[in-house]
């Protein structure tokens, strides 16, 4: 018997042991029998992946789970033996619920949901020969989400080469089903997976802890380091269902990505990460545009330029300041101090001291006005950068501009934007100006949005950033006994529950092997983060927000966990 078959059999045995820890297969049959529309028949799926290409899925249906399991495992063993296939990852699914439903009703449900968010298996025949588990359906885009429907051509595109089945027509009625699932990794580690809802198919993390945060920070920052080309430019992103590279580039997102890498470096102290940070910073500096062509030894006015679009963006200059100040702080260098001041001058040129408004986009090379408002996020980024400049230089002009801008945030109720950059800005500003109106506004920015944040069905990575950064400010209020009248309205227990709920829920966007094994090239994206509702999009700035959020949680974990424990005992 080939070694690969032996290794698979070992994993299959471990998976079976894990299932049977709670109840035997015979007990599972009695437990699930009433929930299955295929009376007296049980179905088992095995998914195997060599880590390099999309998983193969094998299904068998029989009168008992034990028989279906044996038949499916035998089919896998024959496949492995014939191809000498290395089944590094093995996932087992046992159907536990099923129901017949009109195809038109299923399509109606799909049409009202997010892309890739239909989280149940589908069978197009009563014998379940065409049964596809949820991960297959979404990982191979069997559902045509772009048209909000199920198309025969797309179903056959997957079924024919994988199952040797071609449907002539789609039936009027299909079988929807759910499975209980286990995953076994390369090191024979077995994980129980969620079986329904938006967590479906992801390993159960009993309690989100500091190690969980560290693991995802480490792998996602490593992924970012591997995306850099020799010139310091990132591979921008990919749609991993078919591994289609994202076109274009965005220098602002380039800068913010470096910022998250610097944050990760604070924890890991990985020398290769630091090397890649410096390489990416070099690319960023090359995109600096100076207003005055003069002796660079004198103070100038500078902007970060998007050369492809021939424009400078307020947010680009702001985030460049953030990443450079972060880098200088962690390395003890003053390498970019002069450039940060010059970029700050550029921000002030885009700022109206009377109204507190920023102008967002200019043309280059003439710096003529292009777009007054592009995205609300630029405002928070700019204030954050100004407050950071004050910490760097102690020059009051940065702080005064930041205060004027935040006063406008308060007047115009920026809490409605649920903007994480506003949270960052207020957290930084109040380190130097802990005035009550700013503290009240910062807490309100989180409090009034807690329900929306808690219930958000997508991973929406910036929400956890908003919460974690707000916690830092809250902790400073309490520690220093600052005057803050809104503190009495701030529901800290609900805030902490929401924060840890989002921390766990966001793992639905983490590239665990049990997720990526159904995508085209699993190994290339392992340990990164994806945005499910946009075709599992993996983009450098998406990873930045995930990584940044977990970094903020990690560095405050002990205090957060204490509050969590207090909330659970009340």
PAMI-11164 format. One record per residue (C-alpha): z, y, x. Coordinates in steps of 0.2 Angstrom, whole numbers, plus 5000, padded with zeros to 4 digits. Example, Ala and Ser with C-alpha at 12.3 -4.5 7.8 and 13.67 -1.06 7.14 Angstrom:
<sites>
503949785062503649955068
</sites>
This chain:
<sites>
500050005000499550175007500950295012500350425000500550304985502350254992502850434993502150464975503150314968504750384977504450554968504050474951505750374953506650534957505950614942506350474930508150464937508250654933507650634915508850484912510350574918510650634901509850504890508850344894507050334889507550224874508750364868507450494871506350404859507650404845507950584848506150644848505450524836505750644821504950794830503250714834501850714821501050554830502350434823502850284834501850354849502450444864501550534878501850564896500950674908500950674927500350824937499950804956499550934968499150924987499651114988497851164993496851144977497251144958498251004951497650844943498450794927498550614920499050574902499550414894500150374876501050224871502250154858503750184871504050324883504350184897502650114894501850284893502750324909502150164918500350184913500250364918501150324935499950184938498450294934499050414947499350284960497550224958496950394960497950424976497450264983495650294980495550464987497050455000497750604990499350684996500350724981501550844989502050914972502350804957502750864939503150754924503050804906503650704891503050764874504650804864503850904849502250904840501450974824499750984816499051164814497451234808496451294823496151464814498051494813498151454832496851584836497651704825499251684835498351704851497551864845499151944842499951894859499851944877498451864888499051694895500651704884500151554872501551434879501251274870500151124874498551084863497750924859495950924850496050744844497350634835497350504849497950644861496550594873496150784875497950844876498150984888499951044893500251224893500151244912498351174912497851284897498351444906498151404924496351354921496051484907495551354894495951484881494651634881495951774881494751904884493951874867495651814859495051654854494751464859492851434864492051264864491151294881492751344889493751194883492351084889492251174906493951104909493950934900492250864906492550854924494450824923494550704908492750644907492750704889491550824881491850884863490350914852491351034841493151104840494151024826494751124811496551054815497351034832499050964838500251084846501551014857503051054868503650944883505250914892504850934911505450904929504650954945504850864962504350964978503850914995505650885001505950774986506950914977506950884959507051034946507351034928506051154919506151264904505251174890504751314878504651504876504151634889505151534902504151374899503651274914504851364926506351294935508051324927509151434937510951404930511551574936510651704946511551734962511351814979510451674987509151674973508751854977508651824995507451684993506251784983506351934994506051835010504551735003503751884995503951995010503251855021501751855009501452035011501452025030500151895029498952005019498752135033497052145042497052195060496652375056498252385046497452375029498052255016497052125006497352214990497552074978496851924969496551844952497151674957496451574942494751574951495451664966494351814963494851964975495252124967493952264972494452444978495952504987497352624983498252714998499752754987500052574984499752535002501152655006502352584993502052414999502652455016504152525009504652365001504352275018505552395026506852355013506552175016506652195035508452275033508952105027507951975037507752075053506151975056505252045071503551995064503852095048504252245059502652225068501652215052502552365045502052475061500252415059500252465041501052635045499652665058498352645044499352755033499452895046497552885049497352935031498353105033497353255029497853425036497653585027497453695043496353635058497553705071498653655085499553495079501153545089501453675076502053645058500653615046500353565028499753385026499253265012498953075011497053065007496152924997494552935007493552824995493852944980493853094991495553154984497353184988498753134976500453204974501153024973500252964989501153105000502753074991502852884994502252905012503753015015504852875007504152735018504252845034506052905031506552725027505752655043506552795054508252755046508152565049507452585067508452735072506852825076506253005073504452965076503753025059504953175056503753305059502453225048503653205034504053385034502153425034501853305019503353395011502453555013501053485004502153434990502853604988501053674988500753574972502453624965502753774953504453844956504453934940504053794928504653644938502953564936501853474949499953474951499453294953497753284962496653384973494853364980494553344998493953425009494153595000495853554992495153624975496053574959495453404952496753334939498353424934499153274927498653094931500252984929502053034925502652924940502053054952503353174946504853054950504053004966503953184972505753224968506353064976505353124992506053294992507853234991507453115005506753265015508453355013509353195020508153205035508153395038509653465029508453605024508953675007507153715001506853534998508453514987508153674977506353614972507053444968508353524956507053634948505953484944507453374938507953514926506253504918506453314917508053344907507153484896505753374892506753214890505953104903507052964897505652924885504552864900505752724906505252774923506052684938505552834950506552954939508052834942507652834961507553024961509153054952510052924963509553014979509753194972511553164966512053104983511953284988512153374971513353274960513253394946513653334929512053364920511153264933512353114932512353124913510453114913510352974925511452864915510552914899508952864907509552684907510652674892509452734879508152604885509252454887508652374870506852394875507152334893508152184887506852124875505252164885504252004884503252034900504152024917503852214918504552224936504952414937506352394923507452294935507152434948507752564936509352464932509852424949509552594956510552664941511952554945512052624962512352794954513552734941514552654955514652814965515252904949516652784946517152774965517152964967517853004950516453124947516453224931515253134919515453154901514053034897515152894905516052864889514452824880513752714894513952524889514252454906514452274899512752274890512052364905512552224917512052084904510352174903510152184922510552004926509451944911508052044918508351974936508251794929506751834917505751914931505751744939504351704926503251804938503751714954502551594962503551444961502551284965502751224947501751374942500451394956499951204956498851244941497951384950496451374961497251384978499151354976499651364994498851534997499951624984501551524985503151634986502251794980502351864962501051874948500751974932500451834919499651944906498352004917497651834923499051804934498551954944499351964962499252134969500252214984501052344973501652214960502452124974503252284980504052314964504752144962505352134980506152314979507052264963507852114970508252204987509252334977510152194967510452094983511352234992512452274977512652094972514552074975514952234964513752184951514352004950516152064948515652174933514652024926516251914927517252054919516052064905515951874902517851874900518052014888
</sites>
